[in-house]
Amino acid sequence: MTMYNTNIMFQRVKNFREKYQQYIMPIAIVAGFLLDAITLNRIDQVFDNAVFIVHLLIVGTLVVFLFSKNTKLGEKLKVSKRENLFNTIVVFSFGALFSGFIIFYGRSGSLTSSWPFILLLAGLMLGTEIRRDYYKKIVFQISFLYLALFTYLIFFLPVVIAQVGVGVFIASGIISLVVIIFFLRLLKKIDKKHFIENISAIRKRIILIYLIFNFLYFTNIIPPVPLSIKFKSVYHNIEVVGDNLYQGTYEEAPWYNILSKRSRTIHKQETEPVFVFASVFAPARLRTSIYHSWQYYDEKEVKWVKTDRIKIPITGGRVDGFRGFSTKKNLFTGKWKVVIETERGQRLGQVRFTISSKYKNPELVIESL
């Protein structure tokens, strides 16, 4: 291909990009997110964690390069000439990180309680395209790097040590602070003058991020990663029929309900039990407990009232999640729900159903669980 033809090709690409810029950006965001949703499968897999670690290393390395712009190191690396390229790669890696975080945190928690945190991650992901100028400023780059590091450690550390809880979260925060302090010391050695000019703004943002994350965690807004709900439903009956095999009996949903084959209305006599089944994924070697919180809706008080909180020990490692169920008898008619949560009350999900006062002998279906 001649130089003339190459120039024509690049000019056509440039013209196409300028003409369809408003469409390219949202398509690229959606395509990237869908690709991550397909490729990122398990929070405890080597490949999935390698993706996050590589992007964190890319951002950290390029931030160091960009920070060295006015130094001898920067001259050797030709940062001035490659600044736009480095910034583009940084923005891309930030977008990939926040996209992956949305997938894993979104799978873990209930949106009814975790939506503010998921919305924050979504805003950061969209910001990599909508507000690229922020991601090209060194103060914001370091702040977002710390935010991404803390967000990753929250689910990476429990996978490594096979434990969850307050202590693990606090350890994640401490490790993130230690890492970013060493990173800042490296920047100070590279360009002390530039470091002094920006350290006050950087320090304030890092402290603010740390405090916000602690607030979100202790108010149960951050999802309970690395745990996640794989399946949940309500049944008339559940039986253990073999070696770790379950059978559930359910009412079929009305024909017009195309979103679920199982009915959320339970027709039963008051003395008959109701079963709630849930499959919860946890990383290999992790042992913990989840809870089924049974609640009914009080029409007079206009609020949900808790009746029981049943503990279910779980063991991690099973691809389809650890299976377990709880049951209650003598449920009166009305609206009910079972909230599946951690010991601290972080919501994994919930099962809503209605006990019907119009008793009938429903046709039941049996399925393996």
C-alpha positions as CSV (number, residue, x, y, z in Angstrom):
1,M,0.0,0.0,0.0
2,T,1.4,3.4,-1.1
3,M,1.8,6.4,1.3
4,Y,-0.9,8.2,-0.8
5,N,-3.4,5.4,-0.3
6,T,-2.5,5.2,3.5
7,N,-3.2,8.9,3.9
8,I,-6.5,8.5,2.1
9,M,-7.5,5.6,4.4
10,F,-6.7,7.5,7.5
11,Q,-8.5,10.6,6.3
12,R,-11.6,8.5,5.6
13,V,-11.5,6.9,9.1
14,K,-11.1,10.4,10.6
15,N,-14.1,11.8,8.6
16,F,-16.2,8.8,9.6
17,R,-15.3,9.2,13.3
18,E,-16.2,12.9,13.2
19,K,-19.4,12.4,11.4
20,Y,-20.7,9.6,13.6
21,Q,-19.0,10.6,16.9
22,Q,-22.4,10.9,18.8
23,Y,-23.2,7.3,17.9
24,I,-19.8,5.7,18.3
25,M,-19.4,6.7,22.0
26,P,-22.6,5.0,23.3
27,I,-22.1,1.9,21.1
28,A,-18.5,1.5,22.3
29,I,-19.7,1.8,26.0
30,V,-22.4,-0.8,25.5
31,A,-20.2,-3.1,23.5
32,G,-17.4,-3.0,26.1
33,F,-19.8,-3.6,28.9
34,L,-21.4,-6.6,27.1
35,L,-18.0,-8.0,26.4
36,D,-17.0,-7.8,30.1
37,A,-20.3,-9.4,31.1
38,I,-19.5,-12.4,28.8
39,T,-15.8,-12.8,29.7
40,L,-16.0,-12.0,33.5
41,N,-17.6,-15.2,34.9
42,R,-16.4,-15.9,38.5
43,I,-15.0,-13.6,41.1
44,D,-12.5,-16.2,42.2
45,Q,-11.1,-17.2,38.8
46,V,-7.5,-16.4,37.9
47,F,-8.4,-14.9,34.5
48,D,-11.0,-12.5,35.9
49,N,-8.7,-11.2,38.6
50,A,-5.8,-11.0,36.1
51,V,-7.9,-8.6,34.0
52,F,-8.4,-6.3,36.9
53,I,-4.8,-6.5,38.1
54,V,-3.5,-5.8,34.6
55,H,-5.7,-2.7,34.2
56,L,-4.6,-1.4,37.6
57,L,-1.0,-1.9,36.7
58,I,-1.5,-0.2,33.4
59,V,-3.1,2.8,35.0
60,G,-0.5,3.0,37.8
61,T,2.4,2.7,35.3
62,L,1.1,5.3,32.9
63,V,0.3,7.8,35.7
64,V,3.9,7.5,36.8
65,F,5.0,8.2,33.2
66,L,2.6,11.2,32.9
67,F,3.8,12.5,36.2
68,S,7.4,12.4,35.0
69,K,6.6,14.6,32.0
70,N,8.9,17.5,33.0
71,T,11.8,15.3,34.3
72,K,14.7,13.5,32.7
73,L,12.8,10.3,33.0
74,G,10.0,12.0,31.0
75,E,12.4,13.0,28.3
76,K,13.7,9.5,28.0
77,L,10.1,8.1,27.7
78,K,9.2,10.9,25.3
79,V,6.1,11.6,27.4
80,S,5.4,15.0,25.8
81,K,5.0,13.3,22.4
82,R,3.1,10.3,23.8
83,E,0.9,12.2,26.3
84,N,-2.3,11.8,24.3
85,L,-1.7,8.1,23.8
86,F,-0.9,7.5,27.5
87,N,-4.1,9.4,28.5
88,T,-6.2,7.5,26.1
89,I,-5.0,4.2,27.5
90,V,-5.5,5.4,31.0
91,V,-9.1,6.3,30.2
92,F,-9.7,3.0,28.5
93,S,-8.4,1.0,31.5
94,F,-10.5,3.0,33.9
95,G,-13.5,2.3,31.8
96,A,-12.7,-1.4,31.8
97,L,-12.2,-1.5,35.6
98,F,-15.4,0.3,36.4
99,S,-17.3,-1.8,33.9
100,G,-16.0,-5.0,35.6
101,F,-16.9,-3.7,39.0
102,I,-20.5,-3.0,37.9
103,I,-20.8,-6.6,36.8
104,F,-19.5,-8.2,40.0
105,Y,-21.0,-5.8,42.5
106,G,-24.3,-5.9,40.5
107,R,-24.4,-9.7,40.7
108,S,-23.8,-9.6,44.4
109,G,-26.3,-7.3,46.0
110,S,-30.0,-6.4,45.9
111,L,-30.6,-3.2,43.9
112,T,-33.1,-2.1,46.5
113,S,-30.3,-1.4,48.9
114,S,-27.2,-1.3,46.7
115,W,-28.4,1.0,43.9
116,P,-26.4,4.1,45.1
117,F,-23.1,2.2,44.9
118,I,-23.9,0.6,41.5
119,L,-25.0,4.1,40.3
120,L,-21.7,5.5,41.5
121,L,-19.8,2.9,39.5
122,A,-21.9,3.4,36.4
123,G,-21.3,7.2,36.6
124,L,-17.6,6.6,36.8
125,M,-17.7,4.2,33.8
126,L,-19.8,6.6,31.7
127,G,-17.5,9.4,32.8
128,T,-14.6,7.8,31.0
129,E,-16.3,8.7,27.7
130,I,-18.5,11.7,28.6
131,R,-16.0,13.6,30.7
132,R,-12.6,12.4,29.5
133,D,-11.0,15.7,30.5
134,Y,-11.4,14.8,34.2
135,Y,-9.6,11.5,33.7
136,K,-6.7,13.3,32.0
137,K,-5.9,15.5,35.1
138,I,-3.2,14.0,37.3
139,V,-5.1,14.7,40.6
140,F,-8.2,12.9,39.3
141,Q,-6.1,10.1,37.8
142,I,-4.5,9.3,41.2
143,S,-7.8,9.7,43.0
144,F,-9.6,7.4,40.6
145,L,-6.7,4.9,40.8
146,Y,-7.1,4.8,44.6
147,L,-10.9,4.4,44.3
148,A,-10.4,1.5,41.8
149,L,-7.8,-0.1,44.0
150,F,-10.0,0.0,47.1
151,T,-13.0,-1.2,45.1
152,Y,-11.0,-4.2,43.9
153,L,-9.5,-5.1,47.2
154,I,-13.0,-5.3,48.8
155,F,-13.8,-8.5,46.9
156,F,-10.2,-9.7,46.1
157,L,-9.1,-10.0,49.8
158,P,-12.0,-12.2,50.8
159,V,-11.3,-14.5,47.9
160,V,-7.6,-14.8,48.9
161,I,-8.1,-15.4,52.6
162,A,-11.5,-17.2,52.3
163,Q,-13.2,-15.0,54.9
164,V,-15.8,-12.2,54.9
165,G,-16.8,-9.7,57.4
166,V,-16.0,-6.3,59.0
167,G,-12.4,-7.2,59.7
168,V,-11.7,-8.2,56.1
169,F,-13.2,-4.9,54.9
170,I,-11.1,-2.8,57.3
171,A,-8.0,-4.8,56.2
172,S,-8.9,-4.0,52.5
173,G,-9.0,-0.3,53.4
174,I,-5.7,-0.4,55.3
175,I,-4.0,-2.2,52.4
176,S,-5.3,0.3,49.9
177,L,-4.0,3.2,51.9
178,V,-0.6,1.5,52.3
179,V,-0.3,0.9,48.6
180,I,-1.3,4.4,47.6
181,I,1.1,5.9,50.2
182,F,4.0,4.0,48.6
183,F,2.8,5.1,45.2
184,L,2.7,8.7,46.2
185,R,6.3,8.4,47.6
186,L,7.4,7.1,44.3
187,L,5.8,10.1,42.6
188,K,7.6,12.4,45.0
189,K,11.0,11.0,44.1
190,I,10.2,11.4,40.4
191,D,9.2,15.1,40.6
192,K,9.2,16.7,44.0
193,K,8.1,20.1,42.8
194,H,5.1,18.8,40.9
195,F,4.3,16.5,43.9
196,I,4.2,19.4,46.4
197,E,1.9,21.4,44.1
198,N,-0.7,18.6,44.0
199,I,-0.4,16.6,47.2
200,S,-2.9,18.6,49.2
201,A,-5.7,18.1,46.6
202,I,-4.7,14.4,46.2
203,R,-4.7,13.8,50.0
204,K,-8.1,15.4,50.5
205,R,-9.7,13.3,47.7
206,I,-8.1,10.0,49.0
207,I,-9.4,10.7,52.5
208,L,-12.8,11.6,51.2
209,I,-13.0,8.3,49.2
210,Y,-11.9,6.3,52.1
211,L,-14.5,7.8,54.4
212,I,-17.3,7.5,51.8
213,F,-16.5,3.8,51.3
214,N,-16.6,3.2,55.0
215,F,-20.0,5.0,55.2
216,L,-21.4,3.0,52.3
217,Y,-20.1,-0.3,53.8
218,F,-21.4,0.2,57.4
219,T,-24.8,1.4,56.1
220,N,-25.0,-1.9,54.0
221,I,-25.1,0.0,50.7
222,I,-22.0,-1.7,49.3
223,P,-23.1,-5.2,48.1
224,P,-21.8,-8.2,50.0
225,V,-19.1,-9.3,47.5
226,P,-17.8,-11.9,46.9
227,L,-21.2,-13.6,47.7
228,S,-23.9,-13.6,45.1
229,I,-27.4,-15.1,44.5
230,K,-27.6,-17.6,41.7
231,F,-31.2,-18.6,42.1
232,K,-34.1,-18.1,44.5
233,S,-37.8,-19.0,44.6
234,V,-40.8,-20.0,46.8
235,Y,-42.2,-23.5,46.8
236,H,-45.0,-25.6,48.3
237,N,-42.5,-28.2,49.3
238,I,-38.8,-29.1,49.1
239,E,-37.4,-32.6,49.6
240,V,-33.9,-34.0,49.7
241,V,-34.1,-37.0,47.4
242,G,-30.6,-38.2,47.2
243,D,-27.0,-37.3,47.8
244,N,-27.2,-33.5,47.8
245,L,-30.2,-33.5,45.5
246,Y,-33.3,-31.5,46.0
247,Q,-36.8,-31.5,44.5
248,G,-39.1,-28.5,44.7
249,T,-42.9,-28.4,44.1
250,Y,-44.3,-25.1,42.8
251,E,-47.4,-23.6,41.3
252,E,-47.2,-22.6,37.6
253,A,-47.4,-18.9,36.9
254,P,-50.4,-17.7,34.8
255,W,-49.9,-18.0,31.1
256,Y,-49.5,-14.2,30.6
257,N,-46.5,-14.1,33.0
258,I,-43.7,-14.6,30.5
259,L,-40.9,-13.6,32.9
260,S,-41.3,-16.5,35.3
261,K,-42.7,-20.1,35.2
262,R,-43.3,-20.1,39.0
263,S,-46.3,-18.3,40.5
264,R,-45.7,-15.8,43.2
265,T,-49.2,-16.4,44.6
266,I,-49.3,-19.4,46.9
267,H,-52.7,-21.1,47.4
268,K,-52.6,-23.2,50.6
269,Q,-54.3,-24.0,53.8
270,E,-53.0,-22.0,56.7
271,T,-51.4,-25.0,58.4
272,E,-49.4,-26.0,55.3
273,P,-45.8,-25.0,55.2
274,V,-44.1,-22.7,52.7
275,F,-40.5,-23.2,51.5
276,V,-38.0,-20.6,50.2
277,F,-35.0,-22.0,48.4
278,A,-31.9,-20.0,47.5
279,S,-28.6,-20.9,45.8
280,V,-25.7,-18.6,46.9
281,F,-22.3,-18.5,45.2
282,A,-19.2,-18.1,47.3
283,P,-15.6,-18.5,46.4
284,A,-13.8,-21.8,47.0
285,R,-12.8,-22.5,50.6
286,L,-15.0,-19.7,51.9
287,R,-17.3,-20.7,54.8
288,T,-19.8,-18.3,56.2
289,S,-23.5,-18.1,57.0
290,I,-26.4,-16.4,55.3
291,Y,-29.8,-15.7,56.8
292,H,-33.4,-15.9,55.6
293,S,-35.4,-13.1,57.1
294,W,-39.1,-13.8,56.9
295,Q,-41.3,-10.7,56.9
296,Y,-45.0,-9.9,56.3
297,Y,-46.5,-6.6,55.2
298,D,-48.7,-5.0,57.9
299,E,-51.5,-3.2,56.0
300,K,-52.5,-1.2,59.1
301,E,-49.0,0.0,60.0
302,V,-48.0,0.2,56.3
303,K,-44.6,-1.5,56.9
304,W,-42.8,-4.8,56.7
305,V,-42.6,-6.7,60.0
306,K,-39.9,-9.3,60.6
307,T,-41.1,-12.6,62.1
308,D,-38.0,-15.0,61.9
309,R,-34.4,-14.9,60.9
310,I,-33.1,-18.3,60.0
311,K,-29.4,-19.1,59.8
312,I,-28.0,-21.2,56.9
313,P,-24.3,-22.1,56.9
314,I,-22.8,-22.2,53.4
315,T,-19.6,-23.5,51.8
316,G,-18.1,-21.9,48.7
317,G,-16.7,-23.5,45.5
318,R,-19.8,-24.8,43.8
319,V,-20.3,-23.1,40.4
320,D,-24.1,-23.0,40.7
321,G,-23.9,-21.9,44.3
322,F,-24.5,-23.5,47.7
323,R,-28.1,-24.6,48.0
324,G,-30.3,-24.2,51.0
325,F,-33.8,-23.5,52.1
326,S,-35.9,-22.4,55.1
327,T,-39.5,-23.1,55.8
328,K,-42.4,-21.8,57.9
329,K,-45.9,-23.0,58.9
330,N,-49.0,-21.1,59.7
331,L,-48.5,-18.2,57.4
332,F,-51.6,-16.1,57.3
333,T,-52.9,-14.5,54.1
334,G,-51.3,-11.4,52.7
335,K,-48.0,-10.2,51.3
336,W,-44.8,-11.9,52.4
337,K,-41.1,-11.7,51.5
338,V,-37.9,-13.5,52.5
339,V,-34.8,-11.3,52.5
340,I,-31.6,-13.3,51.9
341,E,-28.8,-11.4,53.8
342,T,-25.5,-11.7,55.5
343,E,-25.0,-11.7,59.3
344,R,-24.6,-7.9,59.1
345,G,-27.8,-7.4,57.1
346,Q,-26.3,-6.9,53.7
347,R,-28.9,-7.9,51.2
348,L,-28.1,-10.6,48.6
349,G,-31.7,-10.7,47.3
350,Q,-35.3,-11.3,48.3
351,V,-38.2,-13.5,47.4
352,R,-41.7,-11.9,47.4
353,F,-44.9,-13.9,47.4
354,T,-48.6,-13.7,48.4
355,I,-50.5,-16.2,50.4
356,S,-54.0,-16.3,48.9
357,S,-57.1,-16.4,51.0
358,K,-59.0,-18.1,48.2
359,Y,-57.9,-21.7,48.9
360,K,-57.9,-24.0,45.9
361,N,-56.2,-27.3,45.2
362,P,-53.6,-26.0,42.7
363,E,-51.9,-28.2,40.0
364,L,-48.3,-28.5,41.2
365,V,-45.1,-29.1,39.2
366,I,-42.0,-30.9,40.5
367,E,-38.5,-29.7,39.5
368,S,-35.0,-30.7,40.4
369,L,-32.9,-28.1,42.2
